[in-house]
Amino acid sequence: MSRDTSPFIVGDYWLDKRRDGKAPDVWQIAGREQGRLVYRSTKCRDVAKAKEALRTFDANLRSKTKQDVEDAELLPHLFLYLKEHGPDVHRLDTVKSSFRAWIGFFRQDELGTGVKVADISKSTVARFRRWRMGPHEWDVPWGGRQFRHISTGVSGEAVQRNIDDLRAALRHAEDEKRIAAAPRIPSVDKTLRSKPRKLTLTPAELGAIVAYADHEPDVQAWLWLLIGTGVRPDAGLAFNPAAQWHGAVADMHPVGWPETNKRNPVVPVIEPLQKLMAAWPGGKPVKSRKIWWRTMRAKLGHPVSVIPKTIRHTVATHLRSSGVPGEQISALLGHKDEGDTLETTTTRYAHVDPNKMKAAIRALGKLWDQVEREATKWRRVHIVSITGDNNKVVERRSSEKPKEVVGSNGGR
């Protein structure tokens, strides 16, 4: 059919059927490029879905040129951000999850998936926040897969992360001069956020977590790294001993990560951690550390408030209770502690030599020994086995002694 008889025309493109008779039931996106007619399959037989495919195709094209926020569709800018800035994002899976949540919301909201950048207003964000913090679910196609999510509601912090990721995508669009000015997106009110977590783990609880990871050496090494250094969990995931370990010290800032006020510092490496680094496990890591943690938490009976960063909080608490000077604690954790009198990150790193942090080294060694002992105790009482479908089962060992068999004459 010709452009004039097409059921849907958007800009320079229209819906058509292939004129060679191939795939006669599948709608094509037709358009002239460099003087010749070009077809792109929508992979849709239903004309309504084909129209949506053409509209999305056109929106993606226009998103690469400068637009007014009233005309610019939001979703293409999310995907452009992932494509262009994604390699520099350290928690890319988290950002993708945020964007899927926004898309899931818009699929159910009055704005729809054709939402414009200018539609991101205070009321839109409020609707998103209420939706995310209450029971909700969504089903979103993504990268050739269908992602389904069911939730009883997330925390205010989780919503704020979603908002921050959306802000980053719009700032990227503004920096690339694709939109004149990104809209101001309000944050989640502080009254809707949780109070700072004060939760810590006992050596026995840490030992159980370490022992539970016996079947995943890469996860276990990550756990020991958190316990032995107090490093931020995401930086620990990216740790590469070959590039970052230098004998008695290690630079916990992954190679290629940007320098910020939350720079991961150079820290002392206690002796047992040095042995681990010398034999750092290779092999295939678990598919998702987030799923592993969630499963471990359920198997060991920890509340949902126990997260990887809880180990960092535990290390900090142990150091304080062990009388380690605040300056050493701050230097080890890579941030300014409440009781630290140093003013800047630069000043802090210039004055703290990791080789001279004797109090911190002693305290970390003591915590390591306690956790190692508790892990051994936990293994004596528990068995962790892998089922045929690759699930873990945690069982208690029988405490009963084998009964002695007594003969009919009373002899043994």
C-alpha positions in Angstrom: 0.0 0.0 0.0 1.1 3.6 -0.5 1.8 6.2 2.2 -1.6 7.8 1.3 -3.5 4.7 2.1 -1.5 3.7 5.2 -3.5 3.2 8.4 -1.0 5.2 10.4 1.6 7.9 9.5 4.0 9.5 11.9 6.5 12.1 10.6 8.4 10.6 7.7 7.4 7.0 8.3 4.2 5.0 7.9 2.8 1.5 8.4 2.9 -0.7 5.3 3.0 -4.3 4.1 6.0 -5.7 2.2 5.5 -5.3 -1.5 7.3 -8.5 -2.3 4.6 -10.5 -0.7 6.9 -11.9 2.1 5.4 -11.9 5.6 2.1 -10.6 4.3 0.5 -10.5 7.8 3.3 -8.5 9.5 3.2 -4.8 9.5 6.3 -2.9 8.4 7.6 0.6 9.2 8.2 2.1 5.8 10.1 5.3 5.0 12.5 6.8 2.5 16.1 7.1 3.6 18.8 8.5 1.3 16.4 8.2 -1.7 15.4 4.6 -1.3 12.4 2.9 0.4 13.4 1.1 3.6 11.3 -1.4 5.6 11.6 -2.3 9.2 9.5 -5.1 10.7 7.3 -4.2 13.7 7.0 -8.0 14.3 3.3 -7.2 14.9 0.3 -8.6 13.1 -2.1 -6.5 15.2 -2.4 -3.0 13.7 -2.8 -1.4 17.2 0.5 -2.9 18.4 2.1 -1.9 15.1 1.0 1.7 15.6 2.6 1.6 19.0 5.8 0.2 17.5 5.9 3.0 14.9 5.2 5.7 17.5 8.0 4.3 19.7 10.4 4.2 16.7 9.6 7.8 15.8 10.1 8.9 19.5 13.5 7.2 19.6 14.6 9.0 16.4 13.4 12.4 17.7 15.0 11.9 21.1 18.5 12.2 19.5 17.7 15.8 18.4 16.9 18.8 20.5 13.2 19.0 21.6 11.0 21.0 23.8 10.1 19.1 27.0 6.5 19.3 26.0 7.2 17.2 22.9 10.1 15.0 24.1 8.9 11.5 25.2 10.5 10.3 28.4 11.2 6.6 27.8 13.6 7.0 24.8 15.8 9.2 27.0 16.0 6.4 29.6 17.3 4.0 27.1 19.7 6.5 25.6 21.1 7.1 29.1 21.7 3.4 29.5 23.3 3.1 26.1 25.6 6.1 26.4 26.2 6.4 30.1 25.6 2.8 31.2 29.3 1.7 30.9 30.2 4.3 33.5 27.4 3.3 35.9 28.6 1.0 38.7 25.2 -0.3 39.7 23.8 -0.7 36.3 21.4 -3.5 37.2 19.9 -1.3 39.9 19.4 1.6 37.4 17.7 -0.8 34.9 15.4 -2.0 37.7 14.5 1.6 38.5 13.6 2.3 34.9 11.5 -0.9 34.7 9.6 0.3 37.8 8.9 3.7 36.1 7.8 2.0 32.9 5.6 -0.4 34.9 4.0 2.6 36.6 3.4 4.5 33.4 1.8 1.4 31.8 -0.8 1.7 34.5 -0.9 5.4 35.0 -3.1 7.9 33.1 0.0 9.3 31.3 0.8 6.0 29.6 4.1 5.0 28.1 4.0 8.0 25.7 4.6 10.2 28.8 6.4 13.5 27.9 9.4 14.9 29.9 7.2 17.9 30.9 4.7 15.5 32.5 7.2 14.6 35.3 5.7 16.9 37.8 5.2 16.9 41.6 1.8 15.2 41.3 3.2 12.5 38.9 6.1 11.7 41.3 3.6 11.6 44.2 1.4 9.1 42.3 4.6 7.0 41.6 5.6 7.1 45.3 2.2 6.0 46.5 2.1 3.2 43.9 5.6 2.0 44.8 5.1 2.1 48.6 1.8 0.2 48.4 1.0 -3.3 47.0 1.8 -3.2 43.3 2.9 -5.3 40.4 4.1 -4.8 36.8 4.9 -6.7 33.7 7.5 -5.1 31.4 9.1 -6.3 28.2 12.8 -5.6 28.3 15.7 -6.7 26.1 13.7 -9.5 24.6 12.5 -10.8 28.0 9.4 -10.3 30.1 10.1 -9.0 33.6 7.3 -9.5 36.1 7.5 -7.9 39.6 5.1 -8.3 42.5 5.6 -6.3 45.7 3.8 -5.6 48.9 5.4 -2.1 48.9 8.9 -0.7 49.1 10.6 1.7 51.4 10.9 5.4 50.9 14.7 4.9 50.3 13.9 2.6 47.4 11.6 5.2 45.9 14.2 7.8 46.3 16.7 5.6 44.4 14.2 5.4 41.6 13.8 9.1 41.5 17.6 9.7 41.6 18.1 7.3 38.6 15.4 9.2 36.7 17.0 12.5 37.5 20.4 11.2 36.2 18.8 10.2 32.9 17.2 13.6 32.4 20.4 15.4 33.4 22.2 13.4 30.8 19.6 14.4 28.2 20.1 18.0 29.2 23.9 17.8 29.1 23.7 16.3 25.6 21.5 19.3 24.6 18.5 17.1 23.7 16.2 18.9 26.0 16.5 22.5 27.0 16.1 22.0 30.8 15.3 18.9 32.8 12.3 19.3 35.1 12.8 19.6 38.8 11.8 16.3 40.4 10.9 16.4 44.1 12.5 14.0 46.5 10.6 11.6 48.9 9.6 13.5 52.0 11.9 12.7 54.9 8.9 11.7 57.0 8.4 8.8 54.6 11.9 7.5 54.9 13.2 5.0 57.4 15.3 6.1 60.3 19.1 5.3 59.8 19.7 1.7 60.4 21.5 0.9 63.7 21.3 -2.9 63.1 24.5 -4.9 63.6 25.3 -8.6 63.4 26.9 -10.7 66.1 30.0 -12.8 65.4 27.8 -15.9 65.5 25.4 -14.4 62.9 28.4 -13.4 60.7 29.9 -16.8 61.1 26.6 -18.5 60.0 26.5 -16.3 56.9 30.1 -17.1 56.0 29.5 -20.8 56.5 26.3 -20.7 54.5 28.5 -19.5 51.5 30.8 -22.5 51.6 29.5 -23.7 48.2 30.2 -20.3 46.6 33.8 -19.4 47.1 33.5 -16.0 45.3 30.6 -15.0 47.5 32.5 -16.1 50.6 35.6 -14.2 49.6 33.4 -11.1 49.2 31.9 -11.6 52.7 35.4 -11.9 54.2 36.5 -8.8 52.3 33.6 -6.9 53.9 34.4 -8.2 57.4 38.2 -7.7 57.0 38.1 -4.1 55.7 34.6 -2.7 56.2 34.5 -1.7 52.5 31.3 -0.6 50.8 29.6 -3.7 49.4 29.5 -2.5 45.8 33.2 -1.7 45.8 33.8 -5.1 47.3 32.0 -6.7 44.4 34.3 -5.0 42.0 37.5 -5.8 43.9 40.4 -7.2 41.9 43.3 -8.3 44.0 45.7 -8.3 41.0 45.2 -4.6 40.6 44.3 -3.4 44.1 46.2 -5.5 46.6 49.7 -4.4 47.5 50.9 -6.7 50.3 50.1 -5.1 53.6 47.7 -2.6 52.1 44.9 -2.6 49.5 43.4 0.3 47.5 39.7 -0.4 47.8 38.8 2.0 45.1 38.1 -0.1 42.0 40.1 0.8 38.9 38.2 3.2 36.6 35.7 4.3 39.2 35.3 8.1 39.5 36.9 10.1 42.4 34.2 11.4 44.7 33.8 12.4 48.3 32.9 8.7 49.0 36.2 7.5 47.6 37.1 4.0 48.9 40.3 4.4 50.7 43.7 2.5 51.0 43.3 0.2 53.9 45.5 -2.2 55.9 45.2 -5.9 55.0 45.2 -8.1 58.0 47.2 -11.4 57.8 44.3 -13.8 57.2 42.9 -11.6 54.5 46.3 -11.5 52.8 46.2 -15.3 52.6 42.7 -15.2 51.1 43.8 -12.6 48.5 46.8 -14.7 47.6 44.4 -17.5 46.7 41.5 -15.4 45.5 38.8 -17.6 44.0 38.1 -17.5 40.3 35.4 -19.4 38.5 31.9 -18.5 37.6 30.2 -16.1 40.2 26.6 -16.5 41.2 24.1 -15.0 38.7 22.8 -12.4 41.2 24.3 -11.4 44.5 21.1 -9.7 45.4 19.1 -13.0 45.0 21.8 -14.9 46.9 21.6 -12.4 49.8 17.8 -12.6 49.8 17.8 -16.4 49.8 20.5 -16.5 52.6 18.5 -14.1 54.7 15.4 -16.3 54.4 17.3 -19.5 55.1 19.0 -18.2 58.2 16.0 -16.3 59.5 17.3 -12.7 59.2 14.9 -9.8 58.9 14.7 -7.9 55.6 16.6 -5.0 57.3 19.7 -7.1 57.2 21.5 -6.0 54.0 25.1 -6.3 52.8 25.9 -2.8 54.2 24.9 -4.2 57.7 28.3 -5.9 57.7 29.9 -2.5 57.2 27.9 -1.1 60.1 28.9 -4.1 62.2 32.6 -3.6 61.5 32.3 0.1 62.4 30.5 -0.7 65.7 33.1 -3.3 66.6 36.0 -0.9 65.9 34.3 1.8 68.2 33.7 -0.7 71.0 37.3 -1.9 70.7 38.5 1.6 71.4 39.9 2.3 67.9 40.5 6.1 67.4 37.8 7.8 65.4 40.4 9.1 62.9 41.4 5.5 62.0 37.8 4.4 61.8 37.0 7.2 59.4 40.0 6.5 57.3 39.2 2.8 57.1 35.6 3.4 56.1 36.3 6.2 53.7 34.1 8.9 55.2 34.1 11.6 57.9 32.9 10.2 61.1 30.7 12.3 63.4 33.5 12.6 65.9 36.2 13.2 63.4 37.8 16.7 63.4 39.4 16.4 60.0 37.8 18.7 57.5 38.2 17.3 54.1 38.7 14.0 52.3 42.1 15.1 51.0 43.3 16.1 54.4 42.1 12.8 55.9 44.0 10.6 53.4 47.1 12.8 53.7 47.4 12.2 57.5 46.4 8.6 57.9 48.9 5.9 57.0 47.2 2.5 56.7 50.4 0.8 57.8 50.3 2.6 61.1 46.7 1.9 62.0 47.7 -0.6 64.6 44.5 -0.3 66.7 42.3 -0.9 63.7 44.4 -3.8 62.5 44.2 -5.5 66.0 40.4 -5.0 66.1 39.8 -6.3 62.6 42.0 -9.4 63.4 40.0 -10.0 66.5 36.7 -9.8 64.7 38.0 -12.1 61.9 39.0 -14.7 64.5 35.6 -14.5 66.3 33.7 -14.9 63.0 35.9 -17.8 61.9 35.3 -19.7 65.2 31.6 -19.1 65.0 31.5 -20.3 61.4 33.2 -23.6 62.5 30.6 -24.0 65.3 27.8 -23.4 62.8 29.1 -26.1 60.5 29.2 -28.6 63.4 25.5 -28.1 63.9 24.2 -27.5 60.4 24.4 -29.2 57.0 24.1 -27.2 53.8 23.2 -29.3 50.8 22.5 -28.5 47.1 19.4 -30.1 45.6 19.1 -31.4 42.0 17.4 -28.1 41.0 20.3 -26.1 42.4 18.6 -24.9 45.5 20.1 -24.9 49.0 18.7 -26.8 52.0 19.9 -26.0 55.5 19.4 -28.8 58.0 20.5 -29.4 61.6 22.7 -32.3 62.3 21.2 -35.0 64.5 22.3 -34.6 68.1 21.3 -38.1 69.1 24.1 -40.7 69.6 23.6 -44.0 67.8 21.7 -46.4 70.0 23.7 -49.5 71.0 22.3 -52.9 70.0 21.8 -55.2 72.9 21.6 -58.9 72.3 18.9 -61.2 73.8 21.3 -62.5 76.4 22.0 -59.0 77.6 25.5 -58.9 76.1 26.7 -56.4 73.6 
